Amino acid sequence: YYRGGGWPRGRYGRGRAWAALGVRCLIVTLVVLSLAGLRTVHGGDELAVVFLVDVSDSVPQDRQAQAWAFVEEALASMGPDDRAGIVVFGADALVERPMSADPRLGEVASVPRTHQTDLAAAVRLGLALFPQGAARRMVVLTDGRPTVGDAETAVDLAHAQGVEVDFVDLSSALPTAEAWLTDLDLLSRLYPGETFTLRVAAQATEPTEAILTVLSGDRVVARQSLRLNPGTSRFAVPLTAEGPGFVTYRVLLSPADDIFPQNNVLSGFTHVEGPPRVLLVAGEETETRPLREALRTAGMEVQEVEAAAMPSDPASLADYGAVVLVDTPAQALSPRAMTALQSYVRDLGGGLVAVGGPHAYGVGGWFDTPLEETLPVEMTVRDPDRFPPMSIVVVIDKSGSMAVEEDGVRKIRLAGEAAARVAELINDADEITVIAFDDRPADVIGPLPGSEREAAIDRVIRLQAGGGGIYVHESLQAALEILRESDRTVRHVLLLADGSDAERQGGVRELIEEEFVPRGITLSVVAIGEGQDVPFLEEIARLGGGRFYFTGRAADLPTIFAQET
């Protein structure tokens, strides 16, 4: 049957090959049609009809009677598989009858508001009544004069869903000039004395003169003479909010010629709050009196709190129109307070003003916090030319006390995260070294350029605690040896030590005064926890020309380290 391993030569072999090829082609075709979503649609005898009956004031009573007679006759002629529903509409739309096979109309019980005509709402409600699997038809009995909503778009939606839409005209002779209000827009929240704009839309069939009157309660607050052109006209009415409370504004349109006064009135309300309340948040040593007085002179109610006392839930902050942070370090705010402030601005629409200073923004440790995410600025400087290249040595106490857990996390892990924050903040041209020290330099990471920060971060976050206390003199001597070899313009040491376990203090003062200061090397110190060594640590930070930080919580270390970078 086969010659040379090629095409089958036997009669049956060749037939089987053609059959296999045909089956494969059929399978491929079926797969393609399945992926393309091929469906077969079978027609049926079932018909579902929704009648939309306009009972607004623009349809005379005799025309409404004709509409109900039309519906009653149509119901009586339904086939055995047909069903029908009824929607009655005016300013709103109501279901008078759900989809039913009952051929009787019965008594009409629905009473919509009749001062406007919202055909779009009626069409959308009618679409919701159609069942699946039946031919669908919508019969609209109206005078064709919708005053609100987008009727054309609603009918297009019905067509897109495969609904046949028929109209039965209930219109009588049009008046020479008919005008009505279609929309009223105003702010939902105002403050006393605030100037705002009330926007009104009106429609007319013919050019006509009209008077627009705006009332607040029973008092006229604005009146304008208008010229209405055929179609839609829009007008802006400037107003000034008065006393606090809920205020209702009623707009009256008085055309020169008009048939249906019912559609010439629209109402809206707004909430006029008391004087704007501002929460002023500042650090312990920040002078806020000039800003506070300026805000009060502008008519605002100002409440001032220290950063540590700022509310830590969005609901409490929602009582204020804005929050003003004045030179506030991130360390002074609890994590919950920063998260609440972010939610207050992002989710509740509250205002936030951040006033800078020596303890705010980047130097305030705002990097990688909810504050930075909320504000439209970054806490890192992307232009390295603005700062000279720096070499920073971070000396971390890895003694036994750093193995203690805080909220389920070891202190040494938080210290490593803080060192990683420093690596994230430095520029590519900078240099970082991390020395984990107890009685010896147990872990030395670097020196590494800022461009290799990921390598440094990967190692510092895996630091482990050792034993004993930190040897201050030896650790600073190790940092000095590294900085002696550095060619960076700025050279800085950041020392983290336990406030009660800083050993080998002898000769440290002399080392700083004789070796650090002449070489322009600065030293900042972070003391964690109360103890007898805190005064010494504060003193050497002063001698080294840097800053001293004290914290009782290791969780504050990332923020403090970010301030120092």
C-alpha positions, 0 to 999 in steps of 0.5 A, a space after each residue: 500500500 505504501 511506496 517509499 514511505 509517501 502517499 498511500 497507493 491502495 484504494 482503501 488507504 487513500 480513502 481513509 486519508 481523505 476521510 481523516 482530512 475531512 474530519 480534521 477540517 470539520 473539527 477546525 471549522 467547529 472550533 473557529 465557529 465556537 470561538 467566534 460565538 456562533 449562535 442559532 436563533 429560532 423564531 417563536 410565536 410569543 410576543 411581549 409588549 410594553 405600553 408607555 402611557 404619557 399622563 403628564 399635564 401637557 396631554 389633555 384629558 381627552 387624549 389620555 382617555 384615547 390612549 387608555 382606550 387604545 391600550 384596552 383594545 390592544 390587550 383584548 386582541 392579544 394571542 394566547 402566547 402574548 404578554 403585556 406590561 404597562 408603564 405610566 409616566 410624567 415627571 417620573 415613571 411607575 409600573 402600572 402592570 408587570 408583564 402578564 397574559 391577562 387581556 383585561 386592563 382593569 382600574 389604573 392605580 398609578 399616579 405619577 407626578 405630572 408637572 414634567 415629562 421624562 420619557 427617557 425614564 419610562 423607556 428604561 423602566 419599560 426595558 426592565 419588564 421584558 422577559 427573555 426569549 420573546 419577540 419584544 415591542 414597545 408602544 409609546 403613547 405620548 405627545 412627543 414633548 419630553 421636558 427632562 431626560 435624554 429620550 433620544 438616547 433611551 430609544 436608541 438603547 431600546 433599538 440596540 437591545 432588539 426592541 421594536 419601538 412604535 409611537 402613538 401620537 397624543 399631541 394636540 395643536 401646539 401653542 404658539 409659544 410654550 416654555 418650561 424649565 429643564 434643569 437646576 444646578 447649584 453647589 451642595 455645600 456652601 459657607 456664609 458669605 460665599 458667592 456662588 452661581 445657580 445655573 438654570 436651563 430652559 426650553 422654548 418652542 418659539 422666541 419669547 420674553 420671560 422673567 426668571 425669579 429665584 426665591 430663597 424660602 419666601 424671599 426673592 433673591 434674584 430676578 432677571 429678564 430673559 430672551 428665550 430662543 427655540 430650543 435650550 437656553 442656559 442662564 447663570 444667576 450669581 448669588 451669595 450664601 447667607 446664614 447656616 442651615 439647609 436652604 431651598 432655592 425655588 426658580 420660577 419662569 414666567 414666559 410672556 405666552 405659556 400654556 402649562 405653568 406646571 412645568 415652569 418651577 424647579 427647586 433645589 437645596 444646599 447646605 450652608 455650613 457655619 464659618 469654615 473650620 480649619 485644623 491647625 497641626 504643628 510641632 511642639 516648637 513651631 510658632 503658629 500665631 501669625 498664621 492662626 491670626 491670619 486665618 481668623 481674620 479671614 473669617 475662619 474658625 481655627 482649632 490648633 492641636 499638637 501633632 501627637 494629638 491630631 485625630 486618627 480617624 477620617 470621621 473626626 477630620 471630616 468636621 473640618 474644611 481643611 487641615 494645615 500641617 505646619 513644619 510637622 515631622 512625620 515622626 510626630 504623627 502616628 501611622 494611623 493619623 497619617 492614614 486617616 489624613 490620606 483618607 480624609 483628602 482622597 475619599 472625603 474631599 477634605 483640604 490639606 495645606 502643608 507648610 514647610 520648614 526645617 522639620 517638614 517634607 524630606 527632612 521631616 521624614 515624609 518619604 514613603 509615607 501616606 503624606 508623600 502619597 497624598 501630596 502632589 510632590 516627591 520627597 526626594 530630589 531627582 537632580 543630583 547636581 543640586 547636592 554635592 556627592 555624599 558618603 554616609 556610614 550608618 552604624 547600627 547597634 546589633 547588641 542583644 537588646 536589639 533582639 527584643 520584639 516590638 509589636 511582633 517585630 524585632 528591633 534589629 529588623 526595624 533598624 535594617 528597614 531604616 538603613 534601607 530607607 537611607 539607601 533608597 533616598 541617596 543619589 546614584 553618585 552618593 556612597 553608603 556603608 552600613 556597619 552592624 556593631 556590638 563588640 566588633 564590626 560583625 557585619 560591614 556592608 559597603 562602601 557601595 555607590 547609590 547606583 547599587 542600592 538594591 544590593 545594600 538593601 537586600 543585605 541590611 534587611 536581613 541583619 540579625 542581633 548579636 550579644 552584649 552592648 555596642 562599643 561606641 568608640 570602636 564603632 566610630 573608629 571603624 566609620 572613620 576608617 571608611 570615610 578617610 578613604 572616601 573622595 565624596 564632598 560630604 561625609 556623615 556618620 549616623 549612629 544608632 545606639 541603645 540608650 542604656 547599653 552604649 559601652 566603651 565611651 572613653 576617648 569618644 569625645 577626643 576622637 570626634 574633636 580631633 579626627 571627625 571635626 578637622 576632616 569635616 565629618 559630621 555625626 548624628 546620633 539616634 538613641 532608642 529607649 531611656 537609659 543612663 547613656 542618653 545624655 552621653 549620646 546627645 553630647 557626642 551628637 552636639 560635638 559632631 555637628 549633627 542632630 540628636 534623636 530620641 525615640 522609645 519606639 523602634 518603629 520610628 526608626 525608618 522615619 528618623 533615618 529618612 529625616 537624616 538623609 
